[in-house]
Amino acid sequence: MSPAVTPSRLAALDVLRDVRDGDLADRALDHALDRLPERERGWTQELVYGTFRLRGRLDYLLDSLVRGRIESLDPEVLDVLRLGAYQLMEMDSVPPYAAVSQSVELAREAGEGRASGMVNGVLQSLRRRGGEIRFPDRERDPMGYLSTWHSHPRWLVERWVGLWGVDDTEALLEADNRRPELYLRTLGVGTDEARERLAAAGIEAEPVPLSPDSLRILPPAGAGEALAAVPATVQDPAASLVVRYAAVPGGARVVDLCAAPGGKALGMAERAGYVAAADLSPGRLRRVRQNAARVGERGRVGAVVADGRFPPFRDADVVLLDAPCTGTGTLRRHPDGRWRVQPGDLAALEALQRELLEAAAGVVRPGGWLVYSTCSLEPEENARQVDAFLDAHPEFVLDPPEGAVDASLLDPRGMLVVLPQHSGVDGSFAARMRRRT
């Protein structure tokens, strides 16, 4: 009698299918996990995110064993193979026979019974020979090695090597492939007091030297437990640093364009008089309202449904434009992003960012500040975008704050540049500009 496929593996395949159809992995995974018992959720999350994280490496292994090329396989069958390969190569808790047999049954359950024999043969070969397959040599073929072993699209690897060289790029790829840690950005309390409250709840936390408002929550504690103990929001230090860099004056009127889910708006509300948190999505704005209510900031953070290209605001002291971008600074946290972003996406995003910057400029009062930020590592979305804006708007000048963030995080002109391979956290960028007239 064939073993029944576990619900966790069925859920994992559902997520990969949803992402293939255009969904985001974190959103698809949240829906899938809702159907699973609590005890199975961590294992399923590891399988899904691990498969996305190492997809390039897994594909290289599978391509060495499949007759023909893996590109010719049905996408559903290929995803079954990827899930099986990840269990065989990376999940010590899974017996090899179970990884193979469950993958065979998963193919049948997915309506791909005709491919079950091939799935069995390929995974049995991987089980026996996986450790013998040689990857491209780092010295003779650095691009091939970096893209396959470190599991990133070759075009992105080539781009980054052009920016930083082989060694620094390899450090970035390694950072992307580490499991993301859980960070809180404290609100209304200092990190010392927050650590005391967390300790009283049995939760261990460590300070983050580069980000004085951040705490790293140590396993096994989860986000829900930590947020119940202290007023805070789940936020990577790279995002928290953008708020510190913005240096919002006390009592300021702030507009946060593209604000959802509201973490930066809540951070700025600590000093601001009022923050208008705008976003085009009513559903995403519900999260802003919920988060503001949870930490007691509902009176100072207002959620406004608005298109950032046509903002219904004027005369703000500070405008934060956290622009839509490729997200290449957050690939460890969103490992599916590396396979979703395409070279042609840059031009479209640059155009949208320019349009949003033009609109944001009209909201800033004379003497006020415009803070432009992204979670991208790409120069076209960051410094070059700012330079083009300043060339077109002589009424704005760079005005980096003094002492707001560690000097090691600033480029020579005072723009914030957080790189994962140097900081150990996500990547981010920000430029603070003052309107003179």
DOTI-284862 format. One line per field, with one value per residue (C-alpha): x, y, z; residue number from 1; residue in three letters. Coordinates in pm, whole numbers, always signed. Layout:
<bavos>
xx	(X/...)
yy	(Y/...)
zz	(Z/...)
n	(NUM/...)
res	(ALA/...)
</bavos>
This chain:
<bavos>
xx	(+0/+140/+201/-41/+116/+152/-56/+266/+406/+75/+68/+427/+345/+37/+255/+505/+214/+60/+392/+426/+86/+200/+139/+402/+548/+483/+119/+64/+240/+25/-287/-142/-29/-378/-487/-215/-176/+61/+319/+359/+390/+758/+859/+645/+785/+1140/+1060/+900/+1150/+1445/+1338/+1314/+1641/+1841/+1644/+1943/+2159/+1881/+1815/+2183/+2179/+1855/+1971/+2268/+2035/+1732/+1732/+1731/+1700/+1481/+1333/+1147/+971/+616/+643/+440/+674/+979/+843/+784/+1147/+1271/+1081/+1214/+1568/+1562/+1448/+1723/+2005/+1917/+1663/+1838/+1511/+1368/+1478/+1595/+1344/+1062/+1181/+1172/+852/+657/+769/+651/+312/+303/+345/+53/-161/-90/-222/+126/+115/+276/+589/+605/+859/+1085/+1053/+1152/+1449/+1586/+1557/+1705/+2000/+2032/+2024/+2312/+2519/+2424/+2748/+2956/+2811/+3066/+2962/+3141/+3490/+3505/+3832/+3762/+3391/+3309/+2969/+2864/+2981/+2820/+2486/+2449/+2608/+2484/+2150/+2084/+1990/+2300/+2201/+2179/+2513/+2681/+2530/+2654/+3001/+3021/+2937/+3134/+3362/+3354/+3446/+3200/+2926/+2986/+2950/+2619/+2491/+2587/+2400/+2093/+2098/+2102/+1772/+1637/+1632/+1342/+1385/+1163/+1163/+1061/+800/+759/+1011/+1387/+1555/+1685/+1334/+1202/+1463/+1358/+993/+1082/+1298/+1007/+804/+1079/+1204/+1572/+1668/+1993/+2067/+2165/+2473/+2403/+2035/+1972/+1593/+1614/+1627/+1707/+1468/+1638/+1471/+1248/+1037/+809/+677/+340/+493/+737/+474/+253/+533/+642/+505/+692/+663/+836/+1091/+1438/+1704/+1760/+1408/+1441/+1756/+1559/+1336/+1638/+1795/+1476/+1538/+1180/+1164/+948/+584/+628/+346/+453/+319/+427/+351/+336/+309/+164/+212/+300/+620/+802/+494/+475/+845/+815/+507/+730/+849/+596/+283/+84/+162/-67/+1/-110/-138/-333/-452/-741/-655/-294/-411/-616/-287/-166/-475/-442/-75/-136/-416/-203/+75/-153/-71/-412/-454/-127/-125/-404/-452/-548/-639/-447/-245/+107/+120/-170/-131/-411/-169/+13/+263/+403/+710/+843/+745/+875/+856/+939/+915/+817/+1138/+1301/+1351/+1698/+1802/+1548/+1612/+1699/+1360/+1177/+1376/+1117/+1197/+1527/+1341/+1053/+1248/+1356/+1610/+1330/+1161/+1417/+1309/+941/+1019/+1254/+975/+728/+981/+1039/+666/+625/+920/+770/+442/+607/+806/+481/+374/+681/+658/+950/+1208/+1072/+1229/+1173/+1315/+1338/+1402/+1402/+1492/+1688/+2062/+2050/+2212/+1944/+1679/+1889/+2162/+2108/+1738/+1814/+2070/+1822/+1562/+1804/+1909/+1544/+1465/+1727/+1497/+1596/+1941/+2083/+2059/+2180/+2116/+2411/+2471/+2142/+2307/+2654/+2889/+2986/+2635/+2668/+2817/+3053/+2756/+2565/+2312/+2217/+2344/+2289/+2437/+2358/+2712/+2855/+2580/+2439/+2085/+1865/+1964/+1819/+1885/+1769/+1842/+1723/+1662/+1558/+1337/+1497/+1214)
yy	(+0/+341/+590/+884/+1219/+1432/+1753/+1953/+1840/+1900/+2250/+2316/+2218/+2440/+2735/+2673/+2647/+2973/+3153/+3017/+3171/+3512/+3515/+3611/+3325/+3479/+3547/+3205/+3037/+3220/+3083/+2732/+2732/+2823/+2474/+2293/+2201/+2426/+2148/+2115/+2482/+2535/+2228/+2338/+2689/+2554/+2330/+2612/+2888/+2650/+2527/+2885/+2981/+2696/+2653/+2734/+2474/+2214/+2278/+2227/+1891/+1782/+1895/+1661/+1365/+1429/+1296/+1609/+1943/+2033/+2321/+2060/+1916/+2001/+2283/+2083/+1784/+2008/+2158/+1808/+1725/+2046/+1975/+1619/+1729/+1987/+1722/+1485/+1736/+1978/+1834/+1590/+1522/+1351/+991/+959/+684/+911/+1205/+982/+788/+1094/+1281/+995/+1001/+1381/+1362/+1116/+1330/+1632/+1448/+1373/+995/+934/+1107/+917/+665/+942/+1125/+805/+741/+1095/+1126/+779/+885/+1209/+1010/+793/+1041/+1389/+1441/+1346/+1604/+1878/+2242/+2493/+2581/+2915/+3021/+2913/+2996/+3235/+3336/+2975/+2884/+3182/+3147/+2771/+2693/+3016/+2993/+3330/+3417/+3452/+3796/+3928/+3773/+3927/+4263/+4252/+4130/+4438/+4655/+4487/+4218/+3842/+3826/+4091/+3946/+3601/+3748/+3904/+3576/+3395/+3660/+3613/+3239/+3266/+3216/+3555/+3636/+3789/+4156/+4399/+4777/+4898/+5175/+5405/+5217/+5192/+4867/+4812/+4827/+4617/+4348/+4343/+4297/+4026/+3848/+3855/+3675/+3417/+3565/+3632/+3932/+4092/+4454/+4536/+4763/+4935/+4999/+5135/+5092/+4722/+4395/+4050/+3792/+3460/+3126/+2960/+3270/+3380/+3718/+3676/+3604/+3897/+4149/+4046/+4140/+4481/+4762/+4706/+4613/+4332/+4517/+4442/+4688/+4799/+4946/+5085/+5267/+5451/+5596/+5709/+5857/+6052/+6243/+6365/+6687/+6684/+6765/+6747/+6685/+6379/+6211/+5852/+5763/+5389/+5331/+4980/+4779/+5086/+4999/+5315/+5530/+5397/+5462/+5821/+5875/+5856/+6210/+6343/+6532/+6339/+6087/+6044/+5689/+5663/+5356/+5256/+4926/+4939/+4585/+4676/+4988/+4772/+4633/+4989/+5061/+4733/+4789/+5149/+5037/+4755/+4993/+5279/+5517/+5529/+5898/+6002/+5772/+5811/+5561/+5725/+5543/+5737/+5685/+5811/+5957/+6188/+6260/+6460/+6640/+6972/+7157/+6858/+6904/+6562/+6330/+5974/+5801/+5435/+5356/+5031/+4865/+4539/+4446/+4305/+4404/+4167/+3841/+3646/+3739/+3689/+3415/+3382/+3742/+3648/+3430/+3674/+3991/+4017/+4245/+4432/+4521/+4789/+5031/+5013/+5060/+5351/+5525/+5470/+5592/+5911/+5971/+5919/+6147/+6423/+6392/+6376/+6692/+6889/+6783/+6919/+7271/+7511/+7428/+7075/+6740/+6471/+6130/+5881/+5518/+5169/+4814/+4778/+4742/+4873/+5212/+5298/+5285/+5460/+5720/+5765/+5819/+6082/+6254/+6276/+6422/+6683/+6782/+6847/+7016/+7272/+7378/+7053/+6974/+6672/+6729/+6421/+6433/+6459/+6165/+5985/+5663/+5513/+5685/+5348/+5329/+5656/+5705/+6001/+6234/+6126/+5890/+5580/+5258/+4936/+4630/+4279/+4150/+4423/+4479/+4130/+4263/+4339/+4597/+4947/+5292/+5641/+6000/+6298/+6615/+6959/+7194/+7537/+7737)
zz	(+0/-100/+181/+193/+117/+427/+441/+486/+152/-23/+125/+13/-344/-333/-235/-516/-760/-634/-670/-1023/-1090/-967/-591/-333/-131/+211/+130/-27/+264/+520/+350/+335/+698/+815/+704/+899/+1267/+1461/+1497/+1118/+1029/+1101/+901/+606/+614/+612/+314/+114/+185/+168/-174/-303/-134/-292/-612/-832/-658/-666/-1033/-1116/-936/-1099/-1443/-1405/-1350/-1571/-1925/-2140/-1957/-1662/-1863/-2068/-1762/-1667/-1408/-1157/-1188/-1158/-836/-696/-777/-615/-295/-287/-362/-82/+167/+53/+52/+332/+580/+810/+991/+680/+616/+254/+176/+297/+86/-225/-159/-52/-365/-584/-414/-433/-809/-828/-597/-819/-1125/-1261/-1213/-1552/-1419/-1089/-1221/-1344/-1009/-828/-1057/-1043/-666/-610/-827/-629/-307/-427/-630/-510/-320/-626/-868/-933/-955/-1181/-1063/-880/-1043/-1401/-1411/-1124/-1265/-1311/-963/-789/-967/-917/-581/-422/-601/-764/-1124/-1336/-1468/-1112/-1016/-1320/-1234/-874/-968/-1190/-890/-609/-752/-698/-329/-208/-428/-284/+66/-41/-184/+135/+337/+116/+182/+561/+735/+838/+1207/+1399/+1488/+1674/+1649/+1994/+2023/+2321/+2535/+2521/+2425/+2780/+2926/+2638/+2710/+3074/+2979/+2732/+2988/+3233/+2967/+2921/+2592/+2529/+2316/+2208/+2109/+1752/+1758/+1426/+1506/+1858/+1827/+1732/+1924/+1791/+1934/+1998/+1922/+2010/+2074/+1791/+1684/+1855/+2195/+2167/+2052/+2345/+2585/+2452/+2233/+1909/+1546/+1358/+1146/+1015/+1136/+776/+777/+1130/+1022/+754/+1028/+1233/+921/+845/+1171/+1201/+1410/+1722/+1650/+1271/+1027/+834/+521/+459/+98/+14/+390/+437/+653/+859/+1044/+939/+1006/+1361/+1412/+1293/+1511/+1819/+1742/+1494/+1584/+1326/+1050/+751/+633/+270/+54/-254/-103/+148/+256/+335/+518/+750/+874/+938/+1149/+1336/+1410/+1521/+1754/+1896/+2007/+2114/+1828/+1663/+1747/+1583/+1279/+1027/+743/+413/+92/-173/-488/-419/-769/-682/-310/-143/+91/+104/+323/+509/+725/+625/+340/+338/+2/+57/-311/-483/-599/-703/-337/-399/-46/+111/-74/+241/+383/+51/-127/-405/-503/-664/-916/-966/-1048/-1412/-1585/-1763/-1433/-1354/-1626/-1531/-1162/-1230/-1422/-1137/-880/-1082/-1100/-726/-648/-862/-677/-335/-403/-430/-81/+103/+246/+190/+454/+490/+405/+146/+241/-44/+47/-106/-5/-329/-384/-741/-820/-1077/-806/-544/-585/-959/-902/-641/-865/-1151/-915/-778/-1129/-1215/-882/-778/-494/-318/-175/+5/+378/+568/+943/+1179/+1409/+1334/+1216/+1232/+988/+838/+688/+494/+149/+88/+25/+335/+181/+381/+222/+416/+246/+374/+318/+543/+800/+858/+814/+513/+253/+235/+92/+184/+87/+293/+93/+212/+14/+19/-143)
n	(1/2/3/4/5/6/7/8/9/10/11/12/13/14/15/16/17/18/19/20/21/22/23/24/25/26/27/28/29/30/31/32/33/34/35/36/37/38/39/40/41/42/43/44/45/46/47/48/49/50/51/52/53/54/55/56/57/58/59/60/61/62/63/64/65/66/67/68/69/70/71/72/73/74/75/76/77/78/79/80/81/82/83/84/85/86/87/88/89/90/91/92/93/94/95/96/97/98/99/100/101/102/103/104/105/106/107/108/109/110/111/112/113/114/115/116/117/118/119/120/121/122/123/124/125/126/127/128/129/130/131/132/133/134/135/136/137/138/139/140/141/142/143/144/145/146/147/148/149/150/151/152/153/154/155/156/157/158/159/160/161/162/163/164/165/166/167/168/169/170/171/172/173/174/175/176/177/178/179/180/181/182/183/184/185/186/187/188/189/190/191/192/193/194/195/196/197/198/199/200/201/202/203/204/205/206/207/208/209/210/211/212/213/214/215/216/217/218/219/220/221/222/223/224/225/226/227/228/229/230/231/232/233/234/235/236/237/238/239/240/241/242/243/244/245/246/247/248/249/250/251/252/253/254/255/256/257/258/259/260/261/262/263/264/265/266/267/268/269/270/271/272/273/274/275/276/277/278/279/280/281/282/283/284/285/286/287/288/289/290/291/292/293/294/295/296/297/298/299/300/301/302/303/304/305/306/307/308/309/310/311/312/313/314/315/316/317/318/319/320/321/322/323/324/325/326/327/328/329/330/331/332/333/334/335/336/337/338/339/340/341/342/343/344/345/346/347/348/349/350/351/352/353/354/355/356/357/358/359/360/361/362/363/364/365/366/367/368/369/370/371/372/373/374/375/376/377/378/379/380/381/382/383/384/385/386/387/388/389/390/391/392/393/394/395/396/397/398/399/400/401/402/403/404/405/406/407/408/409/410/411/412/413/414/415/416/417/418/419/420/421/422/423/424/425/426/427/428/429/430/431/432/433/434/435/436/437)
res	(MET/SER/PRO/ALA/VAL/THR/PRO/SER/ARG/LEU/ALA/ALA/LEU/ASP/VAL/LEU/ARG/ASP/VAL/ARG/ASP/GLY/ASP/LEU/ALA/ASP/ARG/ALA/LEU/ASP/HIS/ALA/LEU/ASP/ARG/LEU/PRO/GLU/ARG/GLU/ARG/GLY/TRP/THR/GLN/GLU/LEU/VAL/TYR/GLY/THR/PHE/ARG/LEU/ARG/GLY/ARG/LEU/ASP/TYR/LEU/LEU/ASP/SER/LEU/VAL/ARG/GLY/ARG/ILE/GLU/SER/LEU/ASP/PRO/GLU/VAL/LEU/ASP/VAL/LEU/ARG/LEU/GLY/ALA/TYR/GLN/LEU/MET/GLU/MET/ASP/SER/VAL/PRO/PRO/TYR/ALA/ALA/VAL/SER/GLN/SER/VAL/GLU/LEU/ALA/ARG/GLU/ALA/GLY/GLU/GLY/ARG/ALA/SER/GLY/MET/VAL/ASN/GLY/VAL/LEU/GLN/SER/LEU/ARG/ARG/ARG/GLY/GLY/GLU/ILE/ARG/PHE/PRO/ASP/ARG/GLU/ARG/ASP/PRO/MET/GLY/TYR/LEU/SER/THR/TRP/HIS/SER/HIS/PRO/ARG/TRP/LEU/VAL/GLU/ARG/TRP/VAL/GLY/LEU/TRP/GLY/VAL/ASP/ASP/THR/GLU/ALA/LEU/LEU/GLU/ALA/ASP/ASN/ARG/ARG/PRO/GLU/LEU/TYR/LEU/ARG/THR/LEU/GLY/VAL/GLY/THR/ASP/GLU/ALA/ARG/GLU/ARG/LEU/ALA/ALA/ALA/GLY/ILE/GLU/ALA/GLU/PRO/VAL/PRO/LEU/SER/PRO/ASP/SER/LEU/ARG/ILE/LEU/PRO/PRO/ALA/GLY/ALA/GLY/GLU/ALA/LEU/ALA/ALA/VAL/PRO/ALA/THR/VAL/GLN/ASP/PRO/ALA/ALA/SER/LEU/VAL/VAL/ARG/TYR/ALA/ALA/VAL/PRO/GLY/GLY/ALA/ARG/VAL/VAL/ASP/LEU/CYS/ALA/ALA/PRO/GLY/GLY/LYS/ALA/LEU/GLY/MET/ALA/GLU/ARG/ALA/GLY/TYR/VAL/ALA/ALA/ALA/ASP/LEU/SER/PRO/GLY/ARG/LEU/ARG/ARG/VAL/ARG/GLN/ASN/ALA/ALA/ARG/VAL/GLY/GLU/ARG/GLY/ARG/VAL/GLY/ALA/VAL/VAL/ALA/ASP/GLY/ARG/PHE/PRO/PRO/PHE/ARG/ASP/ALA/ASP/VAL/VAL/LEU/LEU/ASP/ALA/PRO/CYS/THR/GLY/THR/GLY/THR/LEU/ARG/ARG/HIS/PRO/ASP/GLY/ARG/TRP/ARG/VAL/GLN/PRO/GLY/ASP/LEU/ALA/ALA/LEU/GLU/ALA/LEU/GLN/ARG/GLU/LEU/LEU/GLU/ALA/ALA/ALA/GLY/VAL/VAL/ARG/PRO/GLY/GLY/TRP/LEU/VAL/TYR/SER/THR/CYS/SER/LEU/GLU/PRO/GLU/GLU/ASN/ALA/ARG/GLN/VAL/ASP/ALA/PHE/LEU/ASP/ALA/HIS/PRO/GLU/PHE/VAL/LEU/ASP/PRO/PRO/GLU/GLY/ALA/VAL/ASP/ALA/SER/LEU/LEU/ASP/PRO/ARG/GLY/MET/LEU/VAL/VAL/LEU/PRO/GLN/HIS/SER/GLY/VAL/ASP/GLY/SER/PHE/ALA/ALA/ARG/MET/ARG/ARG/ARG/THR)
</bavos>
